[in-house]
Amino acid sequence: MVPETETPDDQKDAFDNLSDEEKPANIIDAAASGASSGLQLALNVGAMLLAFCRINCLN
């Protein structure tokens, strides 16, 4: 086994692909956008679980 000597591609310049409008202005902005994304994901998962349970009850 050989250790990795270069930075992985997924960690190189993580924010370079974002436009200036998408970059968080400060830590509060970053936390707020992260919380918003997390809440949106949680609501989507909850809706899928609810739909799955409803379909399961029909059978």
Secondary structure, DSSP 8 states (H G I E B T S, - for coil): -----S--GGGTTTTTTS-TTTS-SSHHHHHHHHHHHHHHHHHHHHHHHHHHHHHHHH-
